[in-house]
Amino acid sequence: QINIVLPLSFLFLLVYIVEISLKILALGPIQYFKKFWNMCDFVVITISLIAACLELHPLYHSLAVVRPIKLIRIIRLKKRYRDIMNTMVVLTLRLISVSNVSLLLIVIFYFFAIVGMEAFQYQVTEGCCVNASYSVGHNNAGSLNSSAPNPAVYHLNNFDNILRSYVTLFILLVVNNWYIIMEGFASEVSPHWTARIYFFSFYIVTLVVLQVVISFIVEAYVLQLEEANHCKEREEQNLQIVYDTDCVEDEHRKKEVRITLHHQDIKKLNYLITYTDERRTRNRELFSFDRAVKKFRRINLPTEEGMQCSGRRLRTKDDLHLLKYRADIQQWIKEHDKTSAPSKTPTKQKIWAKTKKILIYLLE
């Protein structure tokens, strides 16, 4: 079987290598590796080639488990699959960005783990909890007083150490037979209601935190879906088909940003850089701001004349909405100018002029 599978594996690898080589020759290495899915193809084929070569040695036959990694290339063949993967990437970045929520969840787990170890350590063991409504240490089939060991081994979900406490709390978090675990601990402590208060408190607190996390996940998914739909509409309007290009990843996901700094702004920036250098060690609250201006320390900023900075960043939800409703916003501005211009006071006219400039700048 190995003699038959290996030649076929090398044959497919040869086809993939030829495909990647032709793309690199046509696009160039820089343009080729700019796209995420091209990088993914290159990594997958490289790993598969190394594994196939090592598999020729008798000691490395176990590397056959790496062969299915080539199935990852199927994801890029259908755009809907790519949208799902892009959503997963966005969710990962979003969860990393909401570090405060993640840190709060870790602190909650640690707090309840310590309390659980103090209150329930070594309370639930094999053969215990005979009087529980749902037997934890015994078989629940037939009689509650059955002496047969429980095949589900719920007694392993305990608070004997910090690691098992985390596992038990995670099981409670996903609501996996939580009432069985609660009744097992409630039957072993006195008074029984104290254990129920502990488990109900953990459930309520984590429920609130999970709602916050889920809201971030849903928002990221909706944003990704809107981006994909808007990209599809734009392609249909332009009557063009983009081959092997993720519109969301290239033009649509990135926004060109240009900032003009006048000489007064540069003087203020130089002052802020000096200010953060002096107080960086005394005030830790400036750490995030210090990271923002760190790159400007390496630039010799001209103080007599202005400068223009340009770059690209990932689009946000507000950018997407401004892009989708560009024509509507411009129409609203025109209608507002027609209906409200005669009744405006000079102060209101100045405020509206500044607001209109900001909206036009955001639409550019």
N, C-alpha and C positions, 0 to 999 in steps of 0.2 A: 504493500500500500504506500509506503514511503517512497519507493522507487517511482511510482506513478504520480504521486501528488507533487513531489519536488520539481520535476520538469515543468508541470503545468504552472506551478507557482512562479518559477523563473520566467516562464513565457509571459505571464501577465505582468510581472515586474518589468520585463523588457519593454513591453508596450507602454507602460506608464512612464518609464524613464525616457523613452523616445518622445512621448507627449510633452513631458516637462522640459526636455532639452529644446524642442521646437518652440515652445512658448518663451523660454529664456532668450533664444536667438532672435525671435520676432519682436519681443517687447523690450529686451534688455534686462540685465539683472536688477537694476534699481526699480524700474517700473513693475517688474514681475513680483518682487518681494514687497511692494507697497500694499498689495492686496492680501487680506487676511487668509482668504481661502487658498490662494496660491502657496502661501507659507505653510498652511495646514497640509496641502497635498505633498509638498516637498518633505516635510517632517515625517509624514506617514510612510511615504515610499522609502525614505532613507532608513527608517527603523525596520521596515519590512525587508529591505535588502540586506541589512546587517544580520537580522535574525535568520534569514534564509541561508546566508553564507555560513553562519555558525552552526546551523542545523545539520550541515553536512558531516560535522564531527559527531561520532557516536555519543559523546558525553553531553551533547546539547540538543538531544531529540525533544526535550521538554519545551524548547522554544517554539514548538508547533502551536502553542496557545497564542502566539503573536500574529498568526496568519489572519484571523478575523479583523485585525486592525485596518485592513484595506477596505473593509465595508464602510469606514467613515467617509470615504470618497463619495458614497451614494448620497450623503447629505447635500453636497453641493450641486447635485444634478437637478434637484427640484427646489425652486425658490422658497416654497413654503417651509421646507426643512431648514433652509438657511435663516429664515425669519425666526424659527424656533431657537436655533443656536444663537442668533444675535440677541434674542430675548434673554437667554441664559447668561450671556456675557454681561448684558446690561444689569440683570438682577444681581450678579456677583459684584459688579462695580458699585451698584447702589447699596448693597448690604455692607460693603467695605466703607463706603462714604458715610453711612449712618452709624459711625462707630459708637456714638453715644448710646444708641438703642442696643447695639450688640453688647457693649460694656455693661449696660444696665441689666440685661438678661443674664450675663455671667455673674454679676454681683448677686442677683436674686437667687441663682442656683447655689452659689457659695453660701449665702446666708441660710437658706433652707437645708442645705446639706449639713452644715455645722449644727443647726438646731436638731435635725433628725438624728445625727450621731449622738448627741447628748441625751435625747429622749428615748430613742428606740434601738440603741446599739445592743446587739446580741439578744434582742427580744424575739425575733423570728428565726427559728432554726428548723431543721428537718424533724418532723414528728410533733411539731407544736400546733397551736391554733385549732385544736379539736372542737372547741366551743364556738368557733367563728361561724357566722351565717354562711359564708362561702369559704370552705376549708382551704387554707393556704398550704399547710404541710401535709395534708392527706388527700386521698382520692375523693373527689366530690360525687362520684357515680354511686347511686343507690342510697347509702346511708351517710349521714354527716359524720358519724363516729367510725367510719371505716378505717382500718389500720393499714390499708395498702398505701404505699408511697404515691404521692401525686406525680403523675408523669409530666405535668407542666412545670414542676419544680419552681413554684412561685416563691418558695422560701429563699431562693437565691436573690430575690429582689429585696435587699435589706439595706440597712445603714451601718454596717459593720466597719466600713472604712470610707474614705472620701471618694474613691473611684466607684464603688458599688452604690454609694449615695447618688452620684451623678447619673448612673445608669437608671436607678430607680426613679429619680426625678424626671429623667427624660421619658421614661415609660408613662409616668403620670402626665407629662406634658402633652403627649400624643394620645392620651385618653385610651390606653390599651389595658382593658380590664382593671381600671383604677379602683373600682369598688371592691374587688377581691383583695387587692393589696391593702386598702384602707381597713377592711373588716378584719384582716389577719392581724394587723398591728393593734386595732382597737380591742381585740379579744385578749391581748397580752399585757396591756397597760391598764392602770387604774388611776382615775376613773376613765371609762371608755370614751367619753365625749371629748377628752383632750386630743386624742389622736384624730378624731374626725375634724376638730377645729383646725389642726395643723394641715391636713390634706385639703380641706375646703379653702383655707387661706392661700395655700400654694396654687390651687386651681384658679381662684379668682384673680390673684395678682398676675400670674402668667397669662391669663386670658386677656387682660388689659394690654400687657406688653405685646402679646402676639397680634392683637388687632392693629397695633401701630406698625409692626413688621409687615403684616399682610397688606396694609394700605400702601406701603412703599412698593411691595411686589406688584400689586394690582396696577398702581400708577405707572410703573416701569413697563408692564406688559401692554397697557392701553397706549402708552406713548409709542412703543415699538410698533404696535398694530397700526396706529395712525400714520406713522412714518412710512410703513410699507404700503398702505393704501394710497397715501399722497404720492409716493414715488411711482406707483402703478398708473395713477391718473395722469401724472406728468409725462410718462412715457407714451401713454395713449394719445395725449394731446399733441405731442411732438411727432407722433407716427414713426417712432424709431424703436428698434429692439436692441437692447444692450446685451451682448453675449458675454457670459462669464463675468459680469460686473454687478456688484451689489450696490444699487443706487443709494440705499440707506447708508452704506458704509462709506461711499466716496463723497459725492457732492452734498447729499442731503444730510448726512450725519455731521459734516464739518461746516463751520461758519467762518467766513473771512472777517477778521476784526482789524480795524485800523484806528489808531489813537494818535492824535496830534498833541504834542507837548510844547507849549510856549515857554519862553525863557522864565516867566514867573513860576510856571509849574516845575521846571527843572530845578530852580533854586529851592522850592519847597521840598522837592524830592531829595536833593542833596542834604538839606537840613534834617529830614526824617532819617536818612541813612546814618548821619552822624549821631542823631539822637538815639537810634536803636543800638548803635555800637557802644554808646556810653552806658545805657541802662539795660542792656541785654542780660547781664549777669544779675542785676538787681530786681528786675521785674520779668517774671516768666510769662506774663500775659502777652508780652510783645513777641513771643516766639513765632506765632503764626504770621504776624505781620513781617517779622524779620525774614522769614522764608520768602515772602512775596517780593521783597526788595533786594534779596541777596544777589540776584543776577545783575542788578544795576551797579553793584560795586565794581564789577569787572569792566564797565563801560565808562569811557571818558566822556561824560555828558557835557555838551557845549552849553555854556551859561549865557552867552550873548545872543544866540539865535535858537529857534525851536528845532524840533526833530519829529519825525513821524515813525511810529512803530506799527508793524503789521504782523499778523500771525493768524493761526487757525485754531479753533477750539471746537469741542463737541457741541452740537445743538442741544438746547434745552426745550422744555415743553413750551415756554413762552416764545422762543424762536420759531417753533413749529406752528404755533397759532398765528403769529404775525405773518409767517410765510403763507399759510392757508388763506388768511383773511386780508391779504394785501390789498386787493381791489376794493373790498368792502370798507376797509379803514380809510383808504383814499377818498372813497365816495362819502363817507361820514364826515371827513374833514371839509370837503367841498360844501356839503349840505349845512354844516355848522357855520361855515363862513358866510353863506348866503342868508341864513335865518337869524344869526346872532350878531353879525357885525354892526348894524345900526345901533343896537341897544347897549353896546359895550362901553364901559368907561375906559379911560386911558390905561388905568392900572390893569383892568381885566384884559385889555387888548395885548398888553405886554406879556401877561401870564399865558394867554392863549398862544401868542406867537412862540414863546419858549416851548410850550407843550407840543405845538405843531412841529417845531424843529426836532424835538426829541423823537416824536413818532416817525418823522421822515427819516431820521438817522437810523432808527431801528429797522425800518423797512428796507434800507439800502443793503 
